[in-house]
Amino acid sequence: MKKRSLCYAIPSASFANGIVRVVVNLANALQNTGKYDITILALEPDGDGNLPLTEGIRLDTLQYEKNPAPGAASKIDKYRKITASLKAYFQTRRFALCVVSGKEYATFFHLACRKMGMPLVMWEHMNYAKGAPLKSEWTGMRIALRHFAAVVCLTKKDEKAYLAHKKSAAIRQIYNITTYRESPAPYCVQSKKIISVGYLNPIKGFDMALEAARMVFRRHPDWSWDIYGEGGERAALEKAIAEYGLENHVRLMGYCSDVAARYSEYAMFVMTSRKEGQGMVLLEAQKNHLPVVSFDILCGPSDVITDGGNGYLVPPFDTAVLAERICSLIEEPETREAFSLHACDCHAGFDPAYILSQWERLIYDCAKEN
C-alpha cells in the first residue's frame, strides 16, 4: 500500500514548546502505523532540533533571512519572506496534506499554497476567542474557516464556537494525544500540600493563586502550596509572596523535567489559568489521582472536571470562591478521597487509540482526492 505523505508545521524545533510536544506525540503515533511518510516543518529557526521523533520522520526548518530591525516594516518583511519561503518549499516537496499548528500561521500557508491543490488543515491549540481583531491569529482563523479543508479544535466548548462561525472548512474536535499513564502510586490523603504547574506568565494566573493563598493559609497555616515552572513573572510573584507574607507557605519550585513523579506527594491540584487550549496539566494531575480545582474558563477544564464529582469548577477569576473550594477540600478528607477515586472518570475520549483513529479519519477525508 502506498504511504500518504503528510506535513505537520510547528512553530519551532524546541521540545520545550508545548505545541511541539503534542505534535511530536501524534506524528510518532501516525508513523508507527506504517501508513504514512511524515515530515515535521519548523517555521522558526529556534530550538536545538533535538526532537524525540520515531525513525523515518523527517525534520525540516523553513529557511528565510530575518530582518533584525524592529517595527511594523520589519514584521511585514518577515511575513513576506515566510510566505515566499513556504511557496518555494512546497514547490519542491509534495504532500497529500499539510496540518498547520496555530492559526497565526494560516494566512501564510493560504497565500503560499492556494494554487497547489494541497489540502490544508488548521490545528487550533488554544481556543476560538484567542486573538485580537485584525491581528495574525484573528485573520488566520477566518482564512482557515473559509479556505482550509478542515479546522481541528481541542474541546467541546471550542467546537461549539467554531461551528457557530463555520464557513467551508469541516470542524473536528479531537483531544491532544498524550503519553500520560495512570500512576500506580496510591493517593496520599495525609498530604498537606497543594500543587500547581505552568509557565510563570500572566496567562497562567499565578497572581490570582497568590490572592487565594492568602485566604487559604489564614484558615490552614499548616498547609503549603508548591508552584512548578519558570518564566518572566518570577520576580513579580516573588515580590507578591513577600508582600502577602506567604514565604512559609508558597514556594516557586522552578522547572521540573519529571513533575509527574512528584504528584504523589500532594493532596490536590489547582489551576488558575486565564486561558487554555485543553489544559493538559489537569489530565496529568488526574492520571496521578489528584482532586482538581480550576477556574471554569472558556475551554478545557469542563471537559475533564465534573463539578462536585472529581473536582471543583470555580467561576472564572473569583479568588474568594477558589479559596473556599480549596478550604473545603482541606477540611473534608473524605471528599478528597472520593474525588481521587473518580479522577479519570471523564477520560474516555482521551484514549490514544481513539484519538489516533480520529486523525486517520480526518486525513482520509481531506486527502482522499489529492
C-alpha positions as CSV (number, residue, x, y, z in Angstrom):
1,M,0.0,0.0,0.0
2,K,1.3,3.4,-1.0
3,K,2.1,5.6,2.0
4,R,0.5,9.0,2.3
5,S,2.9,11.9,2.6
6,L,2.0,14.3,5.4
7,C,3.5,17.6,6.6
8,Y,3.0,18.9,10.1
9,A,4.1,22.5,10.5
10,I,5.2,23.6,14.0
11,P,6.3,26.9,15.5
12,S,9.9,25.8,16.1
13,A,12.1,22.7,16.7
14,S,12.1,23.2,20.5
15,F,10.7,20.4,22.6
16,A,10.2,22.9,25.5
17,N,7.3,24.2,23.4
18,G,4.0,22.5,24.5
19,I,2.6,22.6,20.9
20,V,5.7,20.9,19.6
21,R,5.4,18.1,22.2
22,V,1.8,17.5,21.2
23,V,2.6,17.4,17.5
24,V,5.5,15.1,18.1
25,N,3.3,12.7,20.1
26,L,0.8,12.5,17.2
27,A,3.4,12.3,14.5
28,N,5.2,9.4,16.2
29,A,1.8,7.5,16.7
30,L,0.9,8.0,13.0
31,Q,4.4,7.0,11.8
32,N,4.2,3.8,13.9
33,T,1.1,2.7,11.9
34,G,3.3,2.3,8.8
35,K,0.8,4.1,6.6
36,Y,2.4,7.5,6.4
37,D,5.6,9.3,5.4
38,I,5.7,12.3,7.8
39,T,7.7,15.5,7.7
40,I,7.8,18.0,10.5
41,L,8.4,21.5,9.2
42,A,9.7,24.0,11.8
43,L,8.7,27.6,10.9
44,E,11.2,29.4,13.0
45,P,14.9,28.6,13.4
46,D,14.6,28.3,17.2
47,G,15.4,25.3,19.3
48,D,18.1,22.7,19.0
49,G,16.2,20.4,16.7
50,N,16.5,17.6,19.3
51,L,13.0,16.2,19.0
52,P,12.2,12.6,20.1
53,L,11.0,11.5,16.6
54,T,10.2,8.0,15.5
55,E,12.7,6.7,12.9
56,G,11.6,7.7,9.5
57,I,10.1,11.1,10.4
58,R,11.9,13.9,8.6
59,L,12.6,17.3,10.3
60,D,12.9,20.4,8.1
61,T,13.4,24.0,9.1
62,L,11.9,26.8,6.9
63,Q,14.8,28.9,5.5
64,Y,14.4,32.7,5.3
65,E,16.5,35.7,6.1
66,K,15.5,37.5,9.2
67,N,15.4,41.3,9.3
68,P,17.0,42.4,12.6
69,A,15.4,45.9,12.5
70,P,12.3,46.4,14.8
71,G,9.0,47.9,13.8
72,A,6.0,47.3,11.5
73,A,8.0,47.4,8.3
74,S,10.2,44.6,9.6
75,K,7.2,42.5,10.6
76,I,5.7,42.9,7.1
77,D,9.0,42.0,5.6
78,K,9.2,38.9,7.7
79,Y,5.6,37.8,6.7
80,R,6.5,38.3,3.0
81,K,9.7,36.2,3.4
82,I,7.9,33.4,5.3
83,T,5.2,33.3,2.6
84,A,7.8,33.2,-0.2
85,S,9.8,30.5,1.6
86,L,6.7,28.3,2.1
87,K,5.9,28.6,-1.6
88,A,9.4,27.6,-2.6
89,Y,9.4,24.7,-0.1
90,F,6.1,23.2,-1.2
91,Q,7.1,23.5,-4.9
92,T,9.9,21.1,-4.2
93,R,8.1,18.9,-1.6
94,R,4.7,17.5,-2.4
95,F,2.3,16.3,0.3
96,A,-1.2,14.8,0.4
97,L,-2.0,17.0,3.3
98,C,-0.4,19.8,5.4
99,V,-1.5,20.4,9.0
100,V,-0.7,23.9,10.4
101,S,-0.3,24.2,14.1
102,G,-1.6,27.6,15.1
103,K,-4.0,30.0,13.4
104,E,-1.4,32.8,13.4
105,Y,0.3,30.9,10.5
106,A,-2.8,30.2,8.5
107,T,-2.6,33.3,6.3
108,F,1.0,32.5,5.2
109,F,0.1,28.9,4.2
110,H,-3.0,30.1,2.3
111,L,-1.1,32.6,0.3
112,A,1.7,30.2,-0.4
113,C,-0.3,27.1,-1.3
114,R,-3.6,28.3,-2.6
115,K,-2.8,27.3,-6.2
116,M,-1.0,24.0,-5.4
117,G,-4.0,21.8,-4.8
118,M,-2.7,20.6,-1.4
119,P,-5.4,20.4,1.3
120,L,-4.6,22.4,4.4
121,V,-5.8,21.7,8.0
122,M,-5.5,24.3,10.8
123,W,-4.9,22.7,14.2
124,E,-6.1,25.1,16.9
125,H,-4.0,24.8,20.1
126,M,-5.7,27.5,22.1
127,N,-9.3,28.5,21.5
128,Y,-11.6,30.4,19.2
129,A,-11.6,33.6,21.3
130,K,-7.8,34.0,21.3
131,G,-6.5,36.7,19.1
132,A,-7.1,40.5,18.9
133,P,-9.2,41.8,15.9
134,L,-7.2,42.2,12.7
135,K,-4.1,40.6,14.2
136,S,-2.5,37.4,12.8
137,E,-4.5,34.9,14.9
138,W,-7.8,36.6,14.2
139,T,-7.1,36.9,10.5
140,G,-5.7,33.4,10.2
141,M,-8.7,31.8,11.8
142,R,-11.1,33.5,9.4
143,I,-9.0,32.5,6.4
144,A,-8.8,28.9,7.7
145,L,-12.6,28.7,8.2
146,R,-13.1,29.9,4.6
147,H,-10.3,28.3,2.7
148,F,-8.9,25.3,4.5
149,A,-10.2,21.8,4.2
150,A,-10.7,21.5,8.0
151,V,-10.1,23.1,11.4
152,V,-9.2,20.9,14.4
153,C,-10.1,22.2,17.8
154,L,-9.4,20.7,21.2
155,T,-12.5,21.0,23.4
156,K,-16.3,20.7,23.3
157,K,-16.9,24.3,24.1
158,D,-14.5,25.4,21.3
159,E,-16.1,23.1,18.9
160,K,-19.4,24.9,19.5
161,A,-17.8,28.2,19.0
162,Y,-16.2,27.2,15.7
163,L,-19.4,25.5,14.4
164,A,-21.3,28.8,15.1
165,H,-18.9,30.5,12.7
166,K,-18.5,27.7,10.2
167,K,-17.8,28.5,6.6
168,S,-16.5,25.9,4.2
169,A,-13.9,24.2,6.4
170,A,-15.0,21.0,8.2
171,I,-14.8,21.3,12.0
172,R,-13.4,18.4,14.0
173,Q,-13.0,18.2,17.8
174,I,-10.0,16.0,18.7
175,Y,-8.3,15.9,22.0
176,N,-4.5,16.1,22.2
177,I,-2.8,12.7,22.2
178,T,-0.7,12.2,25.3
179,T,1.8,9.7,26.7
180,Y,0.4,10.0,30.3
181,R,-0.2,6.8,32.1
182,E,-2.3,6.2,35.2
183,S,0.1,6.2,38.2
184,P,0.3,3.0,40.3
185,A,1.0,5.2,43.3
186,P,-1.9,5.5,45.7
187,Y,-3.5,8.8,46.6
188,C,-1.9,10.3,49.8
189,V,-4.8,11.6,51.8
190,Q,-2.4,12.6,54.6
191,S,-0.6,15.1,52.4
192,K,-1.0,18.8,53.3
193,K,0.5,20.2,50.1
194,I,-1.2,21.8,47.1
195,I,0.5,21.7,43.6
196,S,0.2,23.9,40.5
197,V,2.2,23.6,37.3
198,G,2.8,26.0,34.4
199,Y,4.9,28.8,32.9
200,L,5.2,31.8,35.1
201,N,3.5,34.2,32.8
202,P,0.3,36.2,33.1
203,I,-1.9,33.7,31.2
204,K,-1.4,31.1,33.9
205,G,-2.9,33.4,36.5
206,F,-0.5,32.6,39.4
207,D,-1.1,36.1,40.7
208,M,-4.6,35.0,41.4
209,A,-3.3,31.8,43.0
210,L,-1.4,34.0,45.5
211,E,-4.6,36.0,46.2
212,A,-6.4,32.8,47.0
213,A,-3.4,31.5,49.0
214,R,-3.7,34.5,51.4
215,M,-7.2,33.4,52.4
216,V,-6.4,29.7,52.5
217,F,-3.5,29.9,54.8
218,R,-5.2,32.2,57.3
219,R,-7.5,29.2,57.9
220,H,-5.0,26.5,57.4
221,P,-1.5,27.7,58.3
222,D,-0.2,24.1,58.4
223,W,-0.6,23.6,54.7
224,S,1.6,24.7,51.8
225,W,1.5,25.3,48.0
226,D,4.2,24.5,45.5
227,I,4.2,26.0,42.0
228,Y,6.3,24.3,39.4
229,G,7.5,26.2,36.3
230,E,9.7,29.1,35.1
231,G,9.0,32.3,33.3
232,G,9.2,36.1,33.1
233,E,6.7,36.6,36.0
234,R,9.0,35.0,38.7
235,A,10.3,38.3,40.1
236,A,6.7,39.8,40.3
237,L,5.5,36.6,42.0
238,E,8.4,36.5,44.5
239,K,7.6,40.1,45.4
240,A,3.9,39.3,45.9
241,I,4.8,36.3,48.0
242,A,6.8,38.6,50.3
243,E,4.2,41.3,50.4
244,Y,1.5,38.8,51.3
245,G,3.6,37.2,54.0
246,L,3.4,33.8,52.2
247,E,7.1,32.9,52.4
248,N,6.5,29.9,54.7
249,H,3.6,28.7,52.6
250,V,4.1,29.2,48.8
251,R,7.2,28.0,47.0
252,L,8.3,28.6,43.4
253,M,9.9,25.3,42.6
254,G,11.3,26.2,39.2
255,Y,11.2,23.9,36.1
256,C,11.0,20.2,36.8
257,S,11.6,17.8,33.9
258,D,9.6,15.0,35.6
259,V,6.9,16.7,37.6
260,A,4.7,13.6,37.3
261,A,7.0,11.8,39.7
262,R,6.1,14.5,42.3
263,Y,2.3,14.3,42.2
264,S,2.1,11.5,44.8
265,E,3.4,14.0,47.4
266,Y,0.4,16.3,47.0
267,A,-3.3,16.5,48.2
268,M,-4.8,18.4,45.3
269,F,-4.0,20.2,42.0
270,V,-5.1,23.8,41.4
271,M,-5.2,25.6,38.0
272,T,-5.7,29.4,37.8
273,S,-5.2,30.0,34.1
274,R,-6.9,32.9,32.4
275,K,-7.0,30.9,29.1
276,E,-6.1,27.4,28.0
277,G,-6.4,25.3,24.9
278,Q,-7.0,22.0,26.5
279,G,-5.3,22.2,29.9
280,M,-3.0,19.2,29.7
281,V,-1.8,19.6,33.2
282,L,-5.3,18.7,34.5
283,L,-5.1,15.4,32.7
284,E,-1.7,14.7,34.1
285,A,-2.8,15.5,37.6
286,Q,-5.8,13.3,37.3
287,K,-3.7,10.4,36.0
288,N,-2.0,10.7,39.3
289,H,-5.3,10.5,41.2
290,L,-5.4,14.1,42.4
291,P,-8.6,16.1,43.1
292,V,-8.5,19.2,41.0
293,V,-9.8,22.8,41.4
294,S,-9.9,25.1,38.4
295,F,-11.5,28.3,37.1
296,D,-14.2,27.3,34.7
297,I,-12.6,29.2,31.8
298,L,-13.8,29.2,28.2
299,C,-12.1,25.9,27.1
300,G,-10.5,22.9,28.8
301,P,-11.4,22.3,32.4
302,S,-15.1,21.4,31.9
303,D,-14.1,18.6,29.6
304,V,-12.3,16.7,32.4
305,I,-13.9,18.0,35.6
306,T,-17.3,17.1,36.8
307,D,-18.1,19.8,39.4
308,G,-18.5,18.0,42.7
309,G,-17.6,14.7,41.1
310,N,-13.9,14.7,40.7
311,G,-13.1,18.3,41.5
312,Y,-14.5,21.8,41.5
313,L,-15.2,24.3,38.7
314,V,-15.0,27.8,40.0
315,P,-16.5,30.9,38.4
316,P,-13.6,32.5,36.3
317,F,-11.2,34.6,38.4
318,D,-13.3,34.6,41.6
319,T,-10.4,34.1,44.0
320,A,-12.7,34.1,47.1
321,V,-14.7,31.1,45.7
322,L,-11.4,29.5,44.7
323,A,-10.1,29.8,48.2
324,E,-13.3,28.5,49.7
325,R,-13.3,25.4,47.4
326,I,-9.7,24.7,48.4
327,C,-10.5,25.1,52.0
328,S,-13.5,22.7,51.6
329,L,-11.2,20.0,50.3
330,I,-8.7,20.7,53.1
331,E,-11.4,20.3,55.7
332,E,-13.0,17.2,54.1
333,P,-10.5,14.4,53.5
334,E,-13.3,12.0,52.6
335,T,-14.3,14.3,49.7
336,R,-10.7,14.4,48.6
337,E,-10.6,10.6,48.6
338,A,-13.9,10.4,46.7
339,F,-12.6,12.9,44.0
340,S,-9.4,10.9,43.8
341,L,-11.3,7.7,43.1
342,H,-13.2,9.4,40.3
343,A,-10.3,11.5,39.0
344,C,-10.2,9.9,35.5
345,D,-14.0,9.5,35.0
346,C,-14.0,11.9,32.1
347,H,-11.1,10.4,30.2
348,A,-12.9,8.1,27.8
349,G,-12.3,10.5,24.8
350,F,-8.6,10.7,25.7
351,D,-7.7,7.2,24.8
352,P,-4.7,7.4,22.5
353,A,-6.1,4.7,20.1
354,Y,-9.4,6.6,19.7
355,I,-7.6,9.9,19.1
356,L,-5.4,8.3,16.5
357,S,-8.4,6.9,14.7
358,Q,-10.0,10.4,14.6
359,W,-6.9,11.8,13.0
360,E,-6.7,8.9,10.5
361,R,-10.4,9.6,9.6
362,L,-9.6,13.3,9.1
363,I,-6.5,12.5,6.9
364,Y,-8.6,10.2,4.8
365,D,-11.4,12.6,4.3
366,C,-9.2,15.6,3.5
367,A,-6.6,13.8,1.4
368,K,-8.6,11.2,-0.5
369,E,-9.0,13.3,-3.6
370,N,-5.4,14.5,-3.6
